[in-house]
Amino acid sequence: MIRLRSIRHKLASVVLLSTLMTLLISLGAILAYDLHGARRMLPTDYLLIVLGVTVAALLMAWLLLRRLDHVIIQPILAIAEVARSVIDTGDYTRRARKLSVDEVAQLVDSFNQMLDEVEQRTQALERSNGELAREAAQRAQAQQEVMRLNQELEMRVHERTMQLELANGELALAIHEAHSANQAKSAFVSTMSHELRTPLNAILGFAQILSADRLPSTLEQKKEFAGHILKAGRHLLTLINEILDLAKVESGTLSLSLESVALLPLLEECRHMTAPLAAGRGIAMTFSGDCRLQVLADRTRLKQILLNLLSNAIKYNRDDGQVAIGCAVQADGRVCISVRDTGMGLDSAQQAQLFQPFNRLGQEGGAQEGSGIGLVVTKRLVELMDGGISVSSIPQQGSTFSITLGAAA
C-alpha cells in the first residue's frame, strides 16, 4: 500500500512539474513579447495572466491525476485489498471468486494501455515543451535582431543629422560668401564708375574748351589741351582694356594656350618696351641669374604680366633707382621670375590690400597714373597658368614681386 501511495505521489509530481515548466515557458514567451511589443503591459495584466495560466495548469493536472487514479491506481488498490484479505483470512478461494484470470488479464491490459497513454502524453508534453523552447529561442533571436536594427537606425539617423548640419553650415557659408561677393561687386562697380568718369570728364572738359570761340587763343594752348585729351583718352583705353581682361578672367571665358616659352627673348622685348619710361627717370634695368630657361605658359599673357610688373617697378621707384630682373630654378623644379625695385616699399597693411581692384594703396593723388587693376589681372593670369605670385617688401628700401611657373620639358 505504501508503494502504491508512493507511485501516486510520483505521478502527481511528474504531472505538476510538467505543468509548471509549461507555465514558466509560456510566461517567458509573454515577457519577451512584451519587452519588444508595440504596447507595454501593466502589472495587473501580468497578475491576470499568471493567475489564468496557474488555474488552467492546476485544472489540467487535477483532471490528469483523476484519470490516472481511476484507471491505474484504483484497480491496483482493489487487487491489493483482495490480496490482503486473502492473507488475513487464509481463504485462498476468494481470489477465484473475486477475480478470474480473464479479469486479471483485462486489468493488466488496461494497466498496460494506461502506461502507453501516460507515455504518449509524456512524449506529447516533451514535444510541446520543445516547441515552446524553440519558440522562446526564436523570440529571443528576433529580439536581438530588433535591437541590432534599432542601433543601425540610430546610427543612420545620427549620420544623416551630421550630414544635414554640415550641409546647413556649408549653405550658410555660401550665403555669406555670396553676400560678400555682392557687396564687393557693388563696391567694384561704384569704384569703376568713378575711375571711368575721371578721364572721360577730362576729355569732355578740354574738348569743350577747344570748341569755345574765345579759348584757347594760341596754338600752344590748343596743343596743350589736345595733349591732355590724348593722355586722358589713353588712360581711359588702358582702364577699359584692364577691366575687360579682368571680366574675362573672372567669368572663365579667357582661353590660354600653354606652350614652351623662352624667357630671355621675352624679357628683352619687355625691357625695350619699358626702356623709354625707365630712361626718363634715370632708372637702370639689370638681369641676374639664368634667364635662358624655358617655362610652360601662354606667351602673350606672360608678356602682359612681365610688362605690368616692370612698369610698376619703374613708376613707383625713386629717381635714379634700379630695377633687377632675376631668374632661378627652385628646389621643386619650378622657375621663379622676380622683379625687384628700389622704391618706397610697402608695409604689412599695404601688402594685405595689394591685390584688391582699384586700390592704389594711397597713390591715388600721386603723379603716376594707374587704375589699381593691373596687379589683380596679373595674379589671376598667373594662377590660370598653374603658377603663383608673391611679394616681399621693406619700407623705404623697395619691393620684390616674384612669379613661379612650371618649367618646360
Secondary structure, DSSP 8 states (H G I E B T S, - for coil): -HHHHHHHHHHHHHHHHHHHHHHHHHHHHHHHHHHTSSS---HHHHHHHHHHHHHHHHHHHHHHHHHHIIIIIHHHHHHHHHHHHHHHH--TTHHHHH--HHHHHHHHHHHHHHHHHHHHHHHHHHHHHHHHHHHHHHHHHHHHHHHHHHHHHHHHHHHHHHHHHHHHHHHHHHHHHHHHHHHHHHHHHHHHHHHHHHHHHHHHHHHHHHHSSSS--SHHHHHHHHHHHHHHHHHHHHHHHHHHHHHHHHHT------EEEEHHHHHHHHHHHHHHHHHHTT-EEEEEE-TT-EEEE-HHHHHHHHHHHHHHHHHTS-TT-EEEEEEEE-TTS-EEEEEEE-S----HHHHHTTTSTT--TT-TTSSS---S-HHHHHHHHHHHTT-EEEEEEETTTEEEEEEEE-B--
